[in-house]
């Protein structure tokens, strides 16, 4: 993406100060605007998906710009998100009043916010601390895994699938709208204008 900031020539009063602070102002503007654009894009993505902001942010990666390398990169991870992020709890086959539960026993989960109600994974599902991944709680089913274990960890969707074209466009639009003002503001703050 190429950014053009117009009207800078009219604002520059001291060319030496501008040359001295241009890289710093560019870095600060890129990083500030990138963070703002990421927040807006992730917020838009969360409108559809039943995920906490912190969990979605963990699955995004931003490499900030440096004075020596004025490049900012933003990407979503492609590893699937554990189903536990979307899961509620394990429920028994009977309600507290003793009636048979419609969905049966199992771990309840909901991927999309507009999805009607929670889905139940089944009676052979359960939540337990994993021996891997730092011992975090995960949803398992009693089904042989491809590696031969008697249980299989359940995963949902990849962050790249959640962060669709709409999220990418939001990131670019917010970035393009905000960068020029932020850049000029940083130049003023540093005394280059």
Secondary structure as a PSIPRED ss2 file (coil, helix, strand):
# PSIPRED VFORMAT (PSIPRED V4.0)

   1 X C   1.000  0.000  0.000
   2 X C   1.000  0.000  0.000
   3 X C   1.000  0.000  0.000
   4 X C   1.000  0.000  0.000
   5 X C   1.000  0.000  0.000
   6 X C   1.000  0.000  0.000
   7 X C   1.000  0.000  0.000
   8 X H   0.000  1.000  0.000
   9 X H   0.000  1.000  0.000
  10 X H   0.000  1.000  0.000
  11 X H   0.000  1.000  0.000
  12 X C   1.000  0.000  0.000
  13 X C   1.000  0.000  0.000
  14 X C   1.000  0.000  0.000
  15 X H   0.000  1.000  0.000
  16 X H   0.000  1.000  0.000
  17 X H   0.000  1.000  0.000
  18 X H   0.000  1.000  0.000
  19 X H   0.000  1.000  0.000
  20 X H   0.000  1.000  0.000
  21 X H   0.000  1.000  0.000
  22 X H   0.000  1.000  0.000
  23 X H   0.000  1.000  0.000
  24 X H   0.000  1.000  0.000
  25 X H   0.000  1.000  0.000
  26 X H   0.000  1.000  0.000
  27 X H   0.000  1.000  0.000
  28 X H   0.000  1.000  0.000
  29 X H   0.000  1.000  0.000
  30 X H   0.000  1.000  0.000
  31 X H   0.000  1.000  0.000
  32 X H   0.000  1.000  0.000
  33 X H   0.000  1.000  0.000
  34 X H   0.000  1.000  0.000
  35 X H   0.000  1.000  0.000
  36 X H   0.000  1.000  0.000
  37 X H   0.000  1.000  0.000
  38 X H   0.000  1.000  0.000
  39 X H   0.000  1.000  0.000
  40 X H   0.000  1.000  0.000
  41 X H   0.000  1.000  0.000
  42 X H   0.000  1.000  0.000
  43 X H   0.000  1.000  0.000
  44 X H   0.000  1.000  0.000
  45 X H   0.000  1.000  0.000
  46 X H   0.000  1.000  0.000
  47 X C   1.000  0.000  0.000
  48 X C   1.000  0.000  0.000
  49 X E   0.000  0.000  1.000
  50 X C   1.000  0.000  0.000
  51 X C   1.000  0.000  0.000
  52 X C   1.000  0.000  0.000
  53 X H   0.000  1.000  0.000
  54 X H   0.000  1.000  0.000
  55 X H   0.000  1.000  0.000
  56 X H   0.000  1.000  0.000
  57 X H   0.000  1.000  0.000
  58 X H   0.000  1.000  0.000
  59 X C   1.000  0.000  0.000
  60 X E   0.000  0.000  1.000
  61 X E   0.000  0.000  1.000
  62 X E   0.000  0.000  1.000
  63 X E   0.000  0.000  1.000
  64 X C   1.000  0.000  0.000
  65 X C   1.000  0.000  0.000
  66 X E   0.000  0.000  1.000
  67 X C   1.000  0.000  0.000
  68 X C   1.000  0.000  0.000
  69 X E   0.000  0.000  1.000
  70 X C   1.000  0.000  0.000
  71 X C   1.000  0.000  0.000
  72 X C   1.000  0.000  0.000
  73 X E   0.000  0.000  1.000
  74 X E   0.000  0.000  1.000
  75 X E   0.000  0.000  1.000
  76 X E   0.000  0.000  1.000
  77 X C   1.000  0.000  0.000
  78 X C   1.000  0.000  0.000
  79 X C   1.000  0.000  0.000
  80 X E   0.000  0.000  1.000
  81 X E   0.000  0.000  1.000
  82 X E   0.000  0.000  1.000
  83 X H   0.000  1.000  0.000
  84 X H   0.000  1.000  0.000
  85 X H   0.000  1.000  0.000
  86 X C   1.000  0.000  0.000
  87 X E   0.000  0.000  1.000
  88 X E   0.000  0.000  1.000
  89 X E   0.000  0.000  1.000
  90 X E   0.000  0.000  1.000
  91 X E   0.000  0.000  1.000
  92 X C   1.000  0.000  0.000
  93 X C   1.000  0.000  0.000
  94 X E   0.000  0.000  1.000
  95 X C   1.000  0.000  0.000
  96 X C   1.000  0.000  0.000
  97 X C   1.000  0.000  0.000
  98 X C   1.000  0.000  0.000
  99 X C   1.000  0.000  0.000
 100 X E   0.000  0.000  1.000
 101 X C   1.000  0.000  0.000
 102 X C   1.000  0.000  0.000
 103 X C   1.000  0.000  0.000
 104 X C   1.000  0.000  0.000
 105 X C   1.000  0.000  0.000
 106 X E   0.000  0.000  1.000
 107 X E   0.000  0.000  1.000
 108 X E   0.000  0.000  1.000
 109 X E   0.000  0.000  1.000
 110 X C   1.000  0.000  0.000
 111 X C   1.000  0.000  0.000
 112 X E   0.000  0.000  1.000
 113 X C   1.000  0.000  0.000
 114 X C   1.000  0.000  0.000
 115 X C   1.000  0.000  0.000
 116 X C   1.000  0.000  0.000
 117 X C   1.000  0.000  0.000
 118 X C   1.000  0.000  0.000
 119 X E   0.000  0.000  1.000
 120 X E   0.000  0.000  1.000
 121 X C   1.000  0.000  0.000
 122 X C   1.000  0.000  0.000
 123 X C   1.000  0.000  0.000
 124 X C   1.000  0.000  0.000
 125 X E   0.000  0.000  1.000
 126 X E   0.000  0.000  1.000
 127 X E   0.000  0.000  1.000
 128 X E   0.000  0.000  1.000
 129 X E   0.000  0.000  1.000
 130 X C   1.000  0.000  0.000
 131 X C   1.000  0.000  0.000
 132 X C   1.000  0.000  0.000
 133 X H   0.000  1.000  0.000
 134 X H   0.000  1.000  0.000
 135 X H   0.000  1.000  0.000
 136 X C   1.000  0.000  0.000
 137 X E   0.000  0.000  1.000
 138 X E   0.000  0.000  1.000
 139 X E   0.000  0.000  1.000
 140 X E   0.000  0.000  1.000
 141 X E   0.000  0.000  1.000
 142 X C   1.000  0.000  0.000
 143 X C   1.000  0.000  0.000
 144 X C   1.000  0.000  0.000
 145 X C   1.000  0.000  0.000
 146 X C   1.000  0.000  0.000
 147 X C   1.000  0.000  0.000
 148 X C   1.000  0.000  0.000
 149 X C   1.000  0.000  0.000
 150 X C   1.000  0.000  0.000
 151 X C   1.000  0.000  0.000
 152 X E   0.000  0.000  1.000
 153 X E   0.000  0.000  1.000
 154 X C   1.000  0.000  0.000
 155 X E   0.000  0.000  1.000
 156 X E   0.000  0.000  1.000
 157 X E   0.000  0.000  1.000
 158 X E   0.000  0.000  1.000
 159 X H   0.000  1.000  0.000
 160 X H   0.000  1.000  0.000
 161 X H   0.000  1.000  0.000
 162 X H   0.000  1.000  0.000
 163 X C   1.000  0.000  0.000
 164 X C   1.000  0.000  0.000
 165 X H   0.000  1.000  0.000
 166 X H   0.000  1.000  0.000
 167 X H   0.000  1.000  0.000
 168 X H   0.000  1.000  0.000
 169 X H   0.000  1.000  0.000
 170 X H   0.000  1.000  0.000
 171 X H   0.000  1.000  0.000
 172 X H   0.000  1.000  0.000
 173 X H   0.000  1.000  0.000
 174 X H   0.000  1.000  0.000
 175 X H   0.000  1.000  0.000
 176 X H   0.000  1.000  0.000
 177 X H   0.000  1.000  0.000
 178 X H   0.000  1.000  0.000
 179 X H   0.000  1.000  0.000
 180 X H   0.000  1.000  0.000
 181 X H   0.000  1.000  0.000
 182 X H   0.000  1.000  0.000
 183 X H   0.000  1.000  0.000
 184 X H   0.000  1.000  0.000
 185 X H   0.000  1.000  0.000
 186 X H   0.000  1.000  0.000
 187 X H   0.000  1.000  0.000
 188 X H   0.000  1.000  0.000
 189 X H   0.000  1.000  0.000
 190 X H   0.000  1.000  0.000
 191 X C   1.000  0.000  0.000
 192 X C   1.000  0.000  0.000
 193 X C   1.000  0.000  0.000
